[in-house]
Amino acid sequence: MGYILAHDLGTELNKAALVDEEGRIVAYCTQEYPVSYPRPGWAEQDPELWWEAVRETTKKVLELAGIKPGEVEALVFDSMMYTLVAVDRGGRPLRPAILWLDTRAKAQAEELMGSLDLLGMLERGVIPPTSAKDITPKILWVKQEEPHVFEKACFIDSKDYLVHRCVGEFYTDWSCASLFCLFNFREKRWEEELVEEMGLSLERLSRPVKSTEVVGNLTEEASRELGLPRKVEVVCGSGDATAVAVGAGGPHLYVGTSAWIGAHVEEPLFDLTGVGSICSADPSRFFLIGEMENAGACLKWFRETLAREEKERAEKEGKGPYQLLDELASGAEAGSGKLLFLPWMMGERCPFTQSTARGAFLNLTFGHTKGHLVRAVLEGVAYHMRWILEVVEGMGLSLPSIRACGGGAKSGVWLQIFADVMGRKVERVSSPHHVGSLGAATLARVGLGKTDFSSAERSVKVEGEFLPSEENRDIYDRMYEEFRGMQGRLSEVFERLNT
């Protein structure tokens, strides 16, 4: 029996999962790493931390499973998207990676949007830049602010960096290439004219291939560092969102550090709100996604900042890190005593774009408890996802039910809130926190000829469902309308305070 080793590289941790030939996870482990915030709006990481996490979790997951290194047949990655890594020709980082939630390139985004024919780009098959968090504005920022780096840099994403560490060559998949705003998603190639306008050449970008493509075997150095045989085949893999789409097996709500609603579509669809399509990890389809930037990150902030007592008590009692917060939230009424939480902690890109937007509690009174506060955080994320859902359905997709996955989907309290706020049946997939790893492993299994996408999709299991409550409908409809109105009312305030 040959095993697939899938690495899911996230914003705050790497997850290694060992998957058998039937697509079942037999063991997994994680390793965390810090995010650096050197200036307001900046978010960076040392790529060496990613490789260290991959190296250590590879060894640990084999030990946990009792598997010999020679039984690993293939290695595959999925990783956070919109992250820019500047490396030299040998793959060595020239500066810290600029993460997906970084907003430093606001001026560069405005410059590009003012000079490019955005509609024309879409018509020819290129996704145009629309915010400071896009890759192309970040490249332009490096060009203008760090010309010494730009002159010798190859620009790749986080997954490309790991693939290069394994095989010694730069590869990217079509889903990640889509987000560079330099890639023709119809013809599956870099647009050389746009690349040259950026002052780059094709040699300074990764080679785009299918997510299922075997891109090589482990180099001697990678074999030694990972403790795996050189014969292990490396499959390119995809971005985290497109891997989740494969692992979810249908239209889904993902709740992790960020959150999104996503669905496979046959033809690309776009909306001015920021909901749009990229290449799917399934090479025959496209992936429609509407993403909010800060979801589980808001709850983690609350736990670390305002619920340290609950965090320490949970550790002492052997409970999950968010279990006590769920209990607090379940004790508060729907609507949180008319308390609103705005989850825009580091700006937002969909269904509105404003890098200066920030979070807030609104309508706070002396009568509110910690339970109201934490429930308001959960509801605030749900209101934002309802907003995105309405945009998606307005584009012609009907989603009477939606699958839930990601770490946040482990919370039944939160999923019930999502169901109530969105007015939709929410189905929790089996092992919701592993869906990205399972999707990545499916890419490897397809690439090795062990399965196909249709069979993998049918094999996804649902372990529970949450039906919307009519009792809470009126309060959530009212609170949602107030939530939507806040962005317009506060946008100028955010701009003045955070520019």
N, C-alpha and C positions, 0 to 999 in steps of 0.2 A: 504493500500500500504506500502511495506517495502522498505527502502532505503539502498543502499550500500555506506559506507563511505570509500573512497580510499585515502590513503596517499602516495604521490610520494615524496620520500626523495632524494633530489639532493645534489650536492656539496655545494651550497650556499643558498639553501632555501628548505623548505618543502611546498608542495602544498596539501591542503585538498580539495577534490571534493566530492560532494554529488550527487549520481547517482540514477535515478529512475529505475523502473522495465523494462523500454524499453531501458535502456542503455544510457539515455540522462543525461548530467550534468545540474543540476538545480541550483547549486551555487558552487562557489569555492573561496578560499582565500589562501594567502601565508604568510610565515614568514621567513625572512632571518636570517642567522647566519654567523659568520666570519670563515674564514680558517686561521689557524696559520701557519706561515712559520718560525720556530725557527732557522733553519740553511739552507744554500743553499741546494736545492734538497729535503728538508723535507716539508711535508704538513700534518698537524694534525688537529683534532677537538675533542672537549669534547663531548662525546655521550649524556651527560645530556642536551646539547643544542638541540639535535634532539628531545628528549622526551618533552622538554619544548615547542618546536615548534608544535609537534603533539598535545599536550594538549591544547595549546592556539588556534590553527587553528580549532580543533574539535569544541570548543565552539563557535568560530566566524562563522564558516560555517553554523552551525545550526541556528544561529541568522539571518544570511543573507537569508537563505531559508525559515525562518519562520516554521521550522520543530521541532516538539517535540522530545526529546531524545528517547522516547519509540517507535518512528517510524523508528529508525535505526535498521535494521535487522542484518547487518554484517559489519565487519571492515576488510580491507585488505591493504597490503603494497606492494609497489615496491620501490626499493632503488638502490643507486649507488653500483657498484660491485667492486671487487678487494680491498675492504677496510677491514683492520684487526682491530678487537676490542678484546682486552684482558680483560677479566672479571673474578671475582672469582666465586665460585660455586653458589653464590646468585645473580649473574648478575651485581654486582657492578664493574664499570670500575677500572682497576688497573693502567692505564696510558691513555693518550690521544689516540684516534683512529688514526691509520696510514692510510691515505687516498690513493685512487687509483693512484693519480698522484705523490706519494712520491717515490723517487729514491734512498733512503739511502742504500738499500740492494744490491747494485751493486756487491760488493765482494762476498756476500752470493749467489747471483744468479750464478756467475761464478763458485763458489765452487760446487754448486749443479749440474750445467750443465756439469762440468768436472768429476763428480763422478757417476752420474746416467746414466742408459741405456735409453736414451731419446726415441729412436725408439722402444725399447722393451716396454716401458711404453705405448706408443701409441697403439701398437699392442694388448696389454692386456686390453686397454680401459681407460687409464689414461692420461690426458693432462699433459705433462711435463712442468716444469718452463722454460721460455725462456727469462725473463727480470727481472730487479730489481723491477718492479711494480707488479709482481706476488705475491700471498699470501704466498706460502711456503718460498721464500727467506726472507720475512718480519718476519715470525715466527722464522726462523733461526737467523735473526738479534736480535730479542728479546732474544733468547736463549743464544747468545754469548755476547751481550752487556748489557742485563738486566736480569741476571739469577735469581735474586730475584723475578722478575715478572713472568718469565717463569715457575718457580717451582710450582706456585699456580694458573696459568692462565688456563681458558677455552678460546679457540680461536674461535671466531664467526665472522659473518659479520654484517654490519649495520642493515640489515633487521631483522636478528636473535635477535639483541638487543631489537628492538622495539616489536617484537613478545613476547619475554620474559617479557618485561614490562607489556604486556597485559595478558598473561596466566600463567606466572611463570615457564615456561619450555622452553628448548632450542630446537628450530626447525629451519631447513633450507630447502629450496627447491632444487630440482635437478640442476637447472641452476646455482645457487650460489655455490653449493657444487662442481660443475664441475671445478670451477676456483681455488679451493684449491690445485690442483695438487696431491690430495690424494684420489680422488673419482673415482670409476669405472663407467664411463658414460654408459657403455653397461649393466652392471648388477645392476646399481643404488644402490651402496653401497660403504662405505669407504673401502679402501684397507688396511687391518689391518697391514700387513707387513710394508708398507710404513709409516703408522702412528706411529708404534713402532720405526722405524728407526729415526724418528724425535724426539724421546723421549717423545711421547705422548701416550694417550690411547683413546679409543672410547668415554669414559665418559667425555673427555675434548673437544669434538666436538659436534656440534648440530646434532640432529636426522634428517636425510634426508627424506623428504616426497614429494608427488606431490604438485605442486604450488596451486592446487585447493582444497587441503585437509583442512577441518575444524579442527583446532588444539586445540580448546577449547573455553570456554566462558571467559569473562572478570573476573579477580580476583576482590575481594572486593576493594582492593587498587586502581587498574586501573579504576574500575567503578567510584569510588569517584573522582579520579583525572581528568578523561575525562568527567565526568558528563553524563555518559551513563549507561543504566541498565546492570546488570550482565548477563542477558540473551543474550546479543549481541554475535554473533558467530564470532570468529576470523579465517579468512582464511589465510593460510601461505603466499600466494603471491609469487613474484619472483623478480629477478633482474630488473633494469630499462630497459636494452636493450631487454630482452626477453618479458617484458610487452609491450614495444613499438611494437615489432613484431606482437603481438596479436592485438594491437590497430590499426596498420597501415593496416592490412588486405592484405598484399602482400609484395613483395620485396621493400625495402625502403631505402631512404637516411635520416638519422636523423642528425639534426644540433642543437646542444645545446652547453653546455660548451665544451664537446667533440663532435665528429661526427663519424658516421659509416655508412657503407652499410651492410644491413642484409637481409637474406631471409631464410625461412623455407626450410629444405631439408629432404628427407626420410632417408638418410644414412649419417653418419658424413664424412666430407671432410676436408683435412688439406693441408696446403702449407707452405713451409719453410719461407715464407715472414712474417708469423704471422697471416695470414688469416686462420681461423679454425672454427671448430664446437664445440658447447657445448650443453648440454641438453636444450631443449626448455621449455617454460612455458606450451606449449601444450605437455602433456606427451607422445603423440604418435609420435612426430617428433623431429628433431634436428634443431638447429639454427646456420646458417653459418654467421659469422660476421668478417668484417675487420674494425678496429677502428683506428682513429687518435686521439691523446690525447688532442690537443688544437685547438678548432675551434671557437665557440662563445666566449671562454675565451680570444682569441686574440682580437676580436672586443671590448669586454668589457675593456680590457687593453688599447686599443687605445682611447676609449671614456673617461676613467678615467684619462689618462695620457696626451694625445695630443689633446683632443677635449672637454676640460672643458667648453669652451665658448659655444659650441653647446649644451652641456648637460644642462647648466644653462638656455639657451634660450628656449630649448624644455620644461623645467619645467615651465617657465613663460608663454609660449604660450599654455600650455596644450597638447603638442604633445607627442607621444611615445618616449621612451628614445633613440631609434635608428633612428627615422624618419628623422632627419636632416642629419645624416650620410648617409642614403640612398640617400637623395637629393644630397649631395656632390658627392657620388660615381657615380650617374647617369649622372652627368655633366662632368665626365672624360671619355676619349675614352677607348675602349676595349684594354686591354694590359697595361693600366695605363702609357702610354708613355714609354713602355719597362722597367718599374720598377717592380722588383720581390720582393715579401715578402715570407720569409721562416717561417712557423707557428710552428716551433719546440721549443716553448718557455721553456718547461720543459722536454725535451727529447722526444723520439718517440719509438713506439713499432711495427708499421706496416705501410707500407710494408718493413721497415727496423727497426732494433732494435739498438738504441743508446741512453743510458740514459744521455749522456753528450751533445747531440745535442742541439742547441739553435736557437732562432729566429734571423732574420736579414732583413733589407731592402738592396737590391742590385741594383746598377746602378742608384743611386740617383743623380739628377742634380739640379741646381738652377732653372730650368724651371718647376720642379714638384710642384704641389700645394697640399693642404690638401686633396682635392678631389682625386688626384692621389694616395695619401698615403692610404686613407681608401679603395679605390677600389682595390688597390694592396693587402690589407689584405683579402678582400673577394675573390679575384682571387687566392691568395696563398692557401687558404683552399680548393678551388675548384680544383686546380691543384693536390693537395695531394689526394683528393677523386677520381679524375680520375685515378690516379696511383693505388689506391686500387680497383677501378672498373675493371681495366684491369686484375688485378690478379684474381678477382672473376670470370670474364668471361673466363679466361684462365683455370679455374678449371672445365669448362663444363657448367656453367650457362649462358644462354642468357638473357640479360636484355635490350630489346629495349626501354623500358620505366621504370620509377622508381618513386615511390611515395615519397613525401617529407613531413617530419614532424619535430616536435621540435620547440622551440622558434625562431630559425633562419629562419624557413620556413614561418614566417609571412612577411618576406621581399621579395617582388616581384622582387626587383633589384637583390638580391642575388640568387634567384631561376633561373632567366634568365641567370645569369653568370654561374651557375651550368649546365644549359642546353647547353649553348654555349661551355663551356670548355669540358664537357663530351660527347657532340654530341648525347644526348639522350633527349627524351621527358620527362619532369618532371611534375608529377601531384601532386598538393597540396591537401592533405586530409582535410576534414572539421575539424575545430578546431585543427590545427596542434600542438599547444602548450599543448593540453590536451591529446594527444594520449597515453602517459604513464598511466595516471590516468584511461582513458577508458579501456586500456588493463588490468590493475589491477582489475578494476570493473568486467570485463568479467570473469576473473579467479574466482572471488567470485560468480558470477552468475552461472557459470558452476558447481562450487563446491556445490552450493545450489540446483542444478537441474533445473534452470530457463532457460537455453539455452545450446547450444553446440558450439564448436569452429567453425564449418562450417557455421552455421547460423550467428554467430557474425562477421565472416570474410566477408560474403556477404552484411552485413548491413553497412559496412564502406563506407562513401560518399566522393566523390572527388569534390572540389569546384573551381578548376581552373587548367589550364595546360600551360606549357611554352615550346615552340618549339625551337630547336637550330637554330641559325642564320648562314646561309651560309656566310654572309658578314664578320663575325668575325672569321671564321674557321681558316684561314691561320695564323693570328696573335696569336691565342690561341694555335694552334699546335706548333708554333715556341717557344712561351714562355714556354709551358709545357715541351718541350724537354730540354730547359735550366734549368728549375726548377728541373727536375729529375737528371740532371747531377751535381747539386750543392751538393747533399748529399755526393757523392763520393769525390768531390774535397775538401770539407770542413771538412770531418769526422776527419782527423788527427788534424786539427786546433781546433775543438771543444774538442777533447780528451785532447790536451795539455792545453787548457785554463781552462777546467772544471773538471779535475781530481785532 
